[in-house]
Amino acid sequence: MEWRLISEQRLGGAAAMAFDEIAAETVASGGPATVRLYRWSPSTLTLGYGTEPDEIDWAFCDSEGIDVTRRPTGGGGIYHDHVGDVAYSIVAPAEPFPSDVTDCYRQLCEPVLSAFERIGVDVDFADAPRAAIHSPACYLRAMDPRHDLTGPDGRKIAGNAQYRTREAIVQHGSLTFSVDADRHLGCFADPPDAETFRERVGGVDEYADVERADFVAALEAELADWAGADPGSWSDDERRRCADRVEAKFGADAWVRERTT
């Protein structure tokens, strides 16, 4: 299998989600599989596929310059800070990977766990389910040991999600480098207090004396090693299709606010 590594890009929320979809189409048509990193620019709130619009404080997002898009994966809304969040995607042919969801997460999260280990932070899958605190916010939903990762004190440090097409699998994840509880919760219409959020969620900078750039480099190296990926880039055709997909879907109110695209 041919793999390419696309190093961390600064992307608006709609483009970040569109590139996942485009990469799945590329691999389904016989092109390379992709591992990539991206940085949300500007900071972005992604809604889960089922998130209701009235759960969001749209005025806060607008006044704070927070982009809003919707993921094709489930879960609640996630605030992705342009500094505090590190995002990755793995897009590959579906056939070589386990059909069992838990087994597939275990395999695709291997390089993510290795990146945390490389910077000296003890991270693993949540050891048991935990009850939801605030369901509109993904990081405060019920903890799922299949795909939620926790730090050394048991707080959630990363969430991962998957979706499949007939021929491709897409896994993307949000890894918390630094927690901004007030800004995260401000995106929601009726949030709990910030201390409740901090009791559930931890960031890399609380567990290790490491720069964000070093964590990104560790994750990039582990993804490349795991996949055997060579440095690569998007083709001109993929970039054109991404721009079209942003306009038609991920940046359109019909998808973001109504989920009808």
C-alpha positions as CSV (number, residue, x, y, z in Angstrom):
1,M,0.0,0.0,0.0
2,E,1.3,3.4,-0.9
3,W,1.1,6.0,1.9
4,R,1.8,9.7,1.9
5,L,2.4,12.0,4.9
6,I,1.0,15.5,4.7
7,S,2.7,17.6,7.4
8,E,0.7,19.9,9.6
9,Q,-1.3,22.4,7.6
10,R,-3.2,25.5,8.8
11,L,-6.8,24.9,7.7
12,G,-10.2,26.4,8.2
13,G,-12.7,24.0,9.7
14,A,-14.6,23.3,6.5
15,A,-11.5,22.6,4.5
16,A,-10.1,20.3,7.3
17,M,-13.2,18.2,7.0
18,A,-13.4,18.4,3.2
19,F,-9.9,17.1,2.8
20,D,-10.8,13.9,4.8
21,E,-13.6,13.2,2.3
22,I,-11.4,14.0,-0.7
23,A,-8.6,11.7,0.7
24,A,-11.2,8.9,1.0
25,E,-12.2,9.3,-2.6
26,T,-8.5,9.3,-3.6
27,V,-7.7,6.0,-1.9
28,A,-11.0,4.5,-3.2
29,S,-9.9,5.2,-6.7
30,G,-6.5,3.6,-6.3
31,G,-4.5,6.6,-5.1
32,P,-2.3,6.7,-2.0
33,A,-3.5,6.3,1.6
34,T,-2.9,9.4,3.7
35,V,-1.7,10.2,7.2
36,R,-1.8,13.9,7.9
37,L,-1.8,16.6,10.6
38,Y,-3.6,19.9,10.6
39,R,-4.0,23.0,12.7
40,W,-7.3,24.7,13.0
41,S,-6.9,28.3,11.7
42,P,-9.0,30.1,12.9
43,S,-10.0,28.2,16.0
44,T,-13.0,26.0,15.1
45,L,-16.0,24.4,16.7
46,T,-16.9,21.1,14.9
47,L,-20.4,19.8,15.5
48,G,-20.9,16.1,15.7
49,Y,-23.2,14.7,12.9
50,G,-26.2,14.7,15.3
51,T,-25.5,18.0,17.2
52,E,-28.6,20.2,17.3
53,P,-28.1,23.8,16.3
54,D,-29.9,25.1,19.4
55,E,-27.2,23.6,21.6
56,I,-24.6,26.1,20.2
57,D,-24.0,29.7,21.2
58,W,-23.7,31.1,17.7
59,A,-23.3,34.7,18.9
60,F,-20.3,33.7,21.1
61,C,-18.7,31.9,18.2
62,D,-19.2,34.8,15.9
63,S,-17.9,37.4,18.4
64,E,-14.9,35.3,19.2
65,G,-14.0,34.6,15.5
66,I,-14.6,30.9,16.0
67,D,-15.2,29.0,12.7
68,V,-18.1,26.4,12.8
69,T,-18.5,23.3,10.7
70,R,-20.0,19.8,11.1
71,R,-18.2,16.5,11.1
72,P,-19.5,13.4,9.4
73,T,-18.7,11.5,12.5
74,G,-20.8,11.3,15.7
75,G,-20.3,12.7,19.1
76,G,-20.9,16.2,20.4
77,G,-19.4,19.6,19.6
78,I,-15.6,20.0,20.0
79,Y,-13.8,23.4,20.3
80,H,-10.5,23.1,18.4
81,D,-8.2,25.8,19.6
82,H,-5.6,27.0,17.0
83,V,-2.9,26.5,19.6
84,G,-4.3,24.0,22.1
85,D,-5.5,21.4,19.7
86,V,-3.4,19.0,17.5
87,A,-5.4,17.2,14.9
88,Y,-4.6,14.2,12.7
89,S,-6.3,12.0,10.1
90,I,-5.6,8.5,8.8
91,V,-7.4,7.7,5.5
92,A,-6.8,4.2,4.1
93,P,-8.5,1.4,2.1
94,A,-11.1,-0.3,4.4
95,E,-10.3,-3.9,3.4
96,P,-7.0,-4.4,5.3
97,F,-8.3,-3.1,8.6
98,P,-10.5,-4.9,11.2
99,S,-14.3,-4.7,10.7
100,D,-14.7,-4.8,14.5
101,V,-14.8,-1.2,15.6
102,T,-12.8,-1.7,18.8
103,D,-10.1,-3.7,17.1
104,C,-9.9,-1.1,14.4
105,Y,-9.5,1.8,16.8
106,R,-6.8,-0.2,18.7
107,Q,-4.8,-0.6,15.4
108,L,-5.2,2.9,14.1
109,C,-4.5,4.6,17.5
110,E,-1.1,2.8,17.8
111,P,0.9,5.8,16.3
112,V,-1.1,8.3,18.4
113,L,-0.2,6.4,21.7
114,S,3.4,6.1,20.5
115,A,3.6,9.9,20.0
116,F,2.5,10.5,23.6
117,E,5.0,7.9,24.8
118,R,7.7,9.6,22.8
119,I,7.2,12.9,24.7
120,G,7.0,11.1,28.1
121,V,3.2,11.3,28.7
122,D,1.5,8.1,29.9
123,V,-1.7,7.8,27.8
124,D,-4.0,4.9,27.2
125,F,-7.5,4.0,26.3
126,A,-10.0,4.9,29.1
127,D,-10.1,1.9,31.4
128,A,-13.9,2.1,32.0
129,P,-17.0,4.0,30.8
130,R,-17.8,7.2,32.7
131,A,-21.1,8.9,32.8
132,A,-21.9,12.0,30.6
133,I,-21.7,15.4,32.2
134,H,-22.9,17.6,29.3
135,S,-23.9,15.7,26.1
136,P,-23.7,18.6,23.7
137,A,-19.9,18.9,24.4
138,C,-18.0,15.8,23.1
139,Y,-15.4,16.0,25.7
140,L,-18.0,15.9,28.4
141,R,-20.1,13.0,26.9
142,A,-19.9,9.5,28.3
143,M,-16.3,8.2,28.2
144,D,-16.0,5.3,25.8
145,P,-13.0,3.0,26.3
146,R,-13.2,2.0,22.6
147,H,-11.9,5.4,21.4
148,D,-11.3,7.9,24.2
149,L,-7.7,8.3,25.5
150,T,-6.9,9.4,29.0
151,G,-3.8,10.9,30.6
152,P,-2.0,9.6,33.7
153,D,-4.6,11.0,36.1
154,G,-7.6,9.5,34.1
155,R,-8.7,12.8,32.5
156,K,-9.6,12.7,28.8
157,I,-6.8,13.9,26.6
158,A,-7.9,12.8,23.1
159,G,-11.0,11.7,21.2
160,N,-11.0,9.7,18.0
161,A,-13.7,9.0,15.6
162,Q,-14.1,6.9,12.4
163,Y,-16.4,6.6,9.5
164,R,-16.3,4.2,6.5
165,T,-17.3,4.4,2.9
166,R,-17.6,1.3,0.8
167,E,-13.9,1.3,0.1
168,A,-12.2,3.6,2.5
169,I,-11.9,4.2,6.2
170,V,-11.3,7.6,7.8
171,Q,-10.2,8.1,11.4
172,H,-9.6,11.6,12.7
173,G,-8.8,12.8,16.2
174,S,-8.5,15.8,18.4
175,L,-5.5,15.7,20.8
176,T,-5.5,18.3,23.6
177,F,-2.2,20.1,24.0
178,S,-3.6,22.9,26.2
179,V,-7.0,23.3,27.8
180,D,-9.0,26.5,27.5
181,A,-12.1,25.5,29.4
182,D,-13.8,28.9,29.3
183,R,-13.5,29.3,25.6
184,H,-14.5,25.7,24.9
185,L,-17.6,25.9,27.0
186,G,-18.5,29.4,25.7
187,C,-19.4,27.7,22.4
188,F,-22.4,26.0,24.0
189,A,-25.7,27.5,24.9
190,D,-26.1,26.1,28.4
191,P,-22.7,24.8,29.5
192,P,-21.5,23.6,33.0
193,D,-18.8,25.5,34.8
194,A,-15.2,25.6,33.8
195,E,-14.0,23.7,36.8
196,T,-16.2,20.7,35.8
197,F,-14.6,20.7,32.4
198,R,-11.0,20.8,33.8
199,E,-11.9,17.9,36.1
200,R,-12.7,15.8,33.0
201,V,-10.2,17.1,30.5
202,G,-6.4,17.4,30.6
203,G,-3.8,18.7,28.2
204,V,-0.2,17.7,27.3
205,D,1.2,20.9,28.8
206,E,-0.1,19.8,32.2
207,Y,1.8,16.5,32.1
208,A,5.1,17.3,30.3
209,D,7.4,20.3,29.8
210,V,7.3,20.1,26.0
211,E,6.6,22.6,23.2
212,R,3.6,22.2,20.9
213,A,6.0,21.9,17.9
214,D,7.8,19.0,19.6
215,F,4.6,17.2,20.1
216,V,3.5,17.8,16.5
217,A,6.9,16.5,15.3
218,A,6.6,13.4,17.5
219,L,3.1,12.6,16.1
220,E,4.2,13.2,12.6
221,A,7.2,10.9,13.0
222,E,5.1,8.1,14.6
223,L,2.4,8.4,11.9
224,A,5.0,8.2,9.2
225,D,6.8,5.2,10.8
226,W,3.5,3.3,11.4
227,A,2.3,3.7,7.9
228,G,5.7,3.6,6.1
229,A,4.7,6.9,4.5
230,D,6.7,9.2,2.3
231,P,6.4,13.0,2.5
232,G,3.6,14.0,0.1
233,S,1.1,16.7,-0.7
234,W,-2.3,17.2,-2.2
235,S,-2.6,17.1,-5.9
236,D,-4.0,20.2,-7.8
237,D,-7.1,18.2,-8.5
238,E,-7.6,17.3,-4.9
239,R,-7.2,21.0,-3.9
240,R,-9.9,22.0,-6.5
241,R,-12.3,19.3,-5.3
242,C,-11.7,20.4,-1.7
243,A,-12.6,24.0,-2.5
244,D,-15.7,22.8,-4.3
245,R,-16.7,20.6,-1.3
246,V,-16.2,23.4,1.1
247,E,-18.6,25.6,-0.9
248,A,-21.2,22.9,-1.5
249,K,-21.1,21.1,1.8
250,F,-18.8,21.7,4.8
251,G,-19.0,25.5,4.6
252,A,-22.7,25.7,3.8
253,D,-25.5,26.4,6.3
254,A,-27.5,23.5,4.9
255,W,-24.8,21.2,6.3
256,V,-23.6,23.1,9.3
257,R,-26.9,24.4,10.7
258,E,-29.4,22.0,9.2
259,R,-27.5,18.8,8.3
260,T,-29.4,18.5,5.0
261,T,-26.6,18.7,2.4
